């Protein structure tokens, strides 16, 4: 018996075709779809392989239940915030305990699943394992912080410029010697903060950015400090060489006050 037209359901979601499902299944990155309650309704092979077998089949589970305890409530609240706002969510990073027996960090890229009226009815997302990249970033940050601590502890005044001669950093000893604060000099040409009135070296070469980039220099100079007072200093410079590329990226200068002969 044929149903009357007013009894035929309309606006039903169109199930994905077999070809689309095959593509999702073979993706090398994890793909997951959640319904409006946050339950996993679809997960491809890469997503299923991420989670320990003790979780069983992840379809039908709340996604945040697969995350570390410290992140469960954050993830749950973030999900419902997305559903309430209806806005496209930005990429985020989350940690998950995977089938490899370790916590891994993933970058999640998400989009809303909408019904025929455009209302959010779920979320789909793909995740990229960025664990190694994040570890490398953290190690680089720690190395930078350590080098900054070393620089600050040096008793001699140190000024670091890039290859074009713009100040990248100065240490507290340089601030004390010249009367400048680091924030006042960083980004400026070194000649602005350290006007060179005279310079004498053993090899009779002048002190220029090009010469300092080519090799080490050493000489006695008269410069102006921030208060425009003449200051006699010994300046030693060394080029900064990028170990990986072999290119010269800047100059490190060490300044020592030279007392006037009586």
C-alpha positions as CSV (number, residue, x, y, z in Angstrom):
1,X,0.0,0.0,0.0
2,X,1.3,3.4,-1.0
3,X,1.6,5.9,1.9
4,X,-0.1,9.3,1.5
5,X,2.4,12.0,0.5
6,X,2.0,13.7,3.9
7,X,3.2,10.6,5.7
8,X,6.4,10.2,3.7
9,X,9.4,11.5,5.7
10,X,11.3,14.4,4.2
11,X,14.7,15.9,4.7
12,X,16.2,12.7,5.8
13,X,20.0,12.7,5.8
14,X,21.5,11.2,2.7
15,X,23.8,8.3,3.6
16,X,27.3,8.5,2.2
17,X,27.9,6.4,-0.8
18,X,30.2,3.3,-0.7
19,X,32.9,5.1,-2.6
20,X,32.9,8.0,0.0
21,X,33.0,5.5,2.9
22,X,35.9,3.7,1.3
23,X,37.9,7.0,0.9
24,X,37.2,7.9,4.5
25,X,38.2,4.4,5.6
26,X,41.6,4.6,3.8
27,X,42.5,8.1,5.0
28,X,46.0,8.1,6.6
29,X,44.7,10.4,9.3
30,X,42.0,9.8,11.9
31,X,38.5,10.8,10.9
32,X,35.6,10.8,13.4
33,X,32.0,12.0,13.3
34,X,30.0,12.9,16.4
35,X,26.3,13.3,16.8
36,X,24.6,16.2,18.7
37,X,25.2,14.5,22.0
38,X,28.9,13.9,21.4
39,X,28.7,10.2,20.7
40,X,31.0,8.8,18.0
41,X,28.8,7.7,15.1
42,X,31.6,7.0,12.6
43,X,35.3,6.4,12.9
44,X,37.7,5.3,10.1
45,X,40.4,2.7,10.4
46,X,43.1,5.2,11.5
47,X,40.8,6.6,14.2
48,X,40.0,3.1,15.5
49,X,43.7,2.2,15.6
50,X,44.5,5.1,17.9
51,X,42.7,3.9,21.0
52,X,43.6,1.0,23.3
53,X,41.6,-2.2,22.8
54,X,40.2,-1.9,26.3
55,X,37.9,0.8,25.0
56,X,36.4,-1.7,22.5
57,X,34.6,-0.3,19.5
58,X,34.7,3.5,19.9
59,X,31.5,4.0,17.9
60,X,28.7,4.7,20.4
61,X,31.1,6.2,23.0
62,X,31.5,9.8,24.1
63,X,34.7,11.1,22.6
64,X,35.9,12.7,25.8
65,X,35.7,9.4,27.5
66,X,38.7,8.4,25.4
67,X,40.8,11.3,26.6
68,X,43.0,11.8,29.7
69,X,41.0,12.5,32.9
70,X,42.3,16.0,33.1
71,X,41.0,16.8,29.6
72,X,37.6,15.1,29.7
73,X,35.5,18.0,31.1
74,X,37.4,20.5,29.0
75,X,36.6,18.5,25.9
76,X,33.0,18.0,26.8
77,X,32.4,21.7,27.5
78,X,34.2,22.7,24.3
79,X,32.0,20.3,22.2
80,X,28.7,21.7,23.5
81,X,30.0,25.3,23.2
82,X,30.6,24.6,19.5
83,X,27.1,23.1,19.1
84,X,25.5,26.0,20.8
85,X,27.3,28.7,18.9
86,X,27.0,27.1,15.4
87,X,30.3,28.7,14.4
88,X,33.1,26.9,12.6
89,X,35.5,25.9,15.3
90,X,39.2,26.8,15.0
91,X,41.9,24.0,15.1
92,X,42.9,22.9,18.6
93,X,45.4,20.5,20.2
94,X,44.4,17.6,22.4
95,X,46.3,14.7,24.1
96,X,45.0,11.1,23.8
97,X,46.3,7.8,25.2
98,X,46.7,5.6,22.1
99,X,47.0,2.0,21.4
100,X,50.8,2.4,21.3
101,X,50.7,2.7,25.1
102,X,51.6,6.4,25.2
103,X,50.0,9.8,25.3
104,X,50.2,11.5,21.9
105,X,49.3,15.1,20.9
106,X,47.0,15.7,18.0
107,X,45.9,18.8,16.2
108,X,42.2,18.6,15.5
109,X,40.5,20.3,12.5
110,X,36.7,20.3,13.0
111,X,33.6,21.3,11.0
112,X,29.9,21.2,11.9
113,X,27.5,18.7,10.4
114,X,24.2,20.5,9.7
115,X,20.7,19.4,9.0
116,X,18.6,20.6,6.0
117,X,17.8,23.8,7.9
118,X,21.4,24.5,8.6
119,X,21.2,23.7,12.3
120,X,24.2,21.9,13.9
121,X,23.5,18.2,14.4
122,X,27.1,17.0,15.0
123,X,30.7,17.5,14.4
124,X,33.2,15.9,12.0
125,X,36.9,16.2,12.5
126,X,40.3,14.9,11.3
127,X,43.3,14.8,13.6
128,X,47.0,15.0,12.8
129,X,49.7,13.6,15.1
130,X,51.9,16.6,16.0
131,X,53.7,15.0,19.0
132,X,57.2,15.2,17.5
133,X,56.6,18.7,16.2
134,X,55.4,19.9,19.6
135,X,58.3,18.2,21.4
136,X,60.7,19.8,19.0
137,X,59.0,23.2,19.6
138,X,59.2,22.7,23.4
139,X,62.9,21.7,23.2
140,X,63.7,24.7,21.1
141,X,61.8,27.0,23.5
142,X,63.7,25.5,26.5
143,X,67.0,25.9,24.7
144,X,66.1,29.5,23.9
145,X,65.1,30.2,27.5
146,X,68.4,28.6,28.7
147,X,70.5,30.7,26.3
148,X,68.6,33.9,27.4
149,X,69.4,33.0,31.0
150,X,73.1,32.5,30.1
151,X,73.2,35.8,28.3
152,X,71.6,37.6,31.2
153,X,74.2,36.1,33.6
154,X,77.3,37.3,31.6
155,X,79.0,40.1,33.5
156,X,80.2,41.8,30.3
157,X,78.0,43.9,28.1
158,X,76.7,41.9,25.1
159,X,74.8,43.2,22.1
160,X,73.5,40.8,19.4
161,X,72.5,42.1,16.0
162,X,71.1,40.3,12.9
163,X,72.9,40.2,9.5
164,X,71.5,43.7,8.6
165,X,72.8,45.3,11.8
166,X,69.5,45.5,13.7
167,X,69.6,44.8,17.4
168,X,68.0,41.5,18.4
169,X,68.9,41.5,22.1
170,X,71.1,43.1,24.7
171,X,71.9,41.8,28.2
172,X,71.5,43.6,31.5
173,X,75.2,44.4,31.6
174,X,74.8,46.3,28.3
175,X,71.8,48.1,29.6
176,X,73.8,49.3,32.6
177,X,76.8,50.3,30.5
178,X,74.9,52.2,27.8
179,X,71.9,53.4,29.8
180,X,69.5,51.9,27.3
181,X,66.7,49.4,28.1
182,X,66.5,46.3,25.8
183,X,63.0,47.3,24.7
184,X,64.3,50.7,23.5
185,X,67.0,49.2,21.3
186,X,65.6,46.0,20.0
187,X,64.6,46.4,16.3
188,X,66.7,49.5,15.8
189,X,69.9,49.8,13.8
190,X,72.9,49.3,16.2
191,X,74.3,52.7,15.1
192,X,71.2,54.4,16.6
193,X,71.8,53.1,20.1
194,X,75.6,53.0,19.9
195,X,76.9,55.9,17.8
196,X,80.5,55.3,16.9
197,X,82.7,58.4,17.2
198,X,86.1,56.7,16.7
199,X,87.6,53.2,16.4
200,X,91.2,52.0,16.5
201,X,92.2,48.3,15.9
202,X,95.5,46.5,15.6
203,X,94.9,45.6,11.9
204,X,93.8,49.2,11.1
205,X,90.4,48.1,9.7
206,X,87.3,50.1,10.5
207,X,84.4,48.6,12.4
208,X,81.6,48.0,9.9
209,X,78.7,45.5,9.8
210,X,80.2,43.9,6.7
211,X,83.6,43.4,8.3
212,X,82.0,42.1,11.5
213,X,80.1,39.5,9.5
214,X,83.2,38.3,7.8
215,X,85.2,37.5,10.9
216,X,86.2,38.4,14.4
217,X,87.2,42.0,15.2
218,X,88.7,43.8,18.2
219,X,89.4,47.4,18.9
220,X,89.0,50.4,21.1
221,X,86.1,52.7,20.3
222,X,84.6,55.9,21.6
223,X,80.8,55.7,21.6
224,X,77.9,57.7,22.9
225,X,75.6,56.3,25.6
226,X,71.9,57.1,25.9
227,X,72.7,60.4,27.7
228,X,75.0,61.3,24.8
229,X,78.1,61.1,27.0
230,X,81.3,59.8,25.4
231,X,82.2,56.3,26.5
232,X,85.5,54.6,25.8
233,X,85.1,50.8,25.3
234,X,86.9,47.8,24.0
235,X,84.6,46.1,21.4
236,X,85.1,42.5,20.4
237,X,82.8,41.1,17.7
238,X,82.2,37.6,16.4
239,X,79.9,36.5,13.5
240,X,77.0,34.2,14.4
241,X,77.0,31.2,12.0
242,X,74.0,28.9,11.4
243,X,75.4,25.4,11.9
244,X,72.9,23.7,9.6
245,X,73.0,26.1,6.7
246,X,76.5,27.5,7.2
247,X,75.3,31.1,6.7
248,X,76.1,34.1,8.8
249,X,73.0,35.3,10.6
250,X,74.3,38.1,12.8
251,X,77.0,39.5,15.0
252,X,77.6,39.2,18.8
253,X,79.5,42.1,20.3
254,X,81.1,42.3,23.7
255,X,81.8,45.7,25.2
256,X,84.2,46.4,28.1
257,X,84.7,49.9,29.6
258,X,88.2,51.2,29.1
259,X,89.4,53.7,31.8
260,X,91.0,56.9,30.5
261,X,94.7,57.1,31.1
262,X,95.5,59.6,33.8
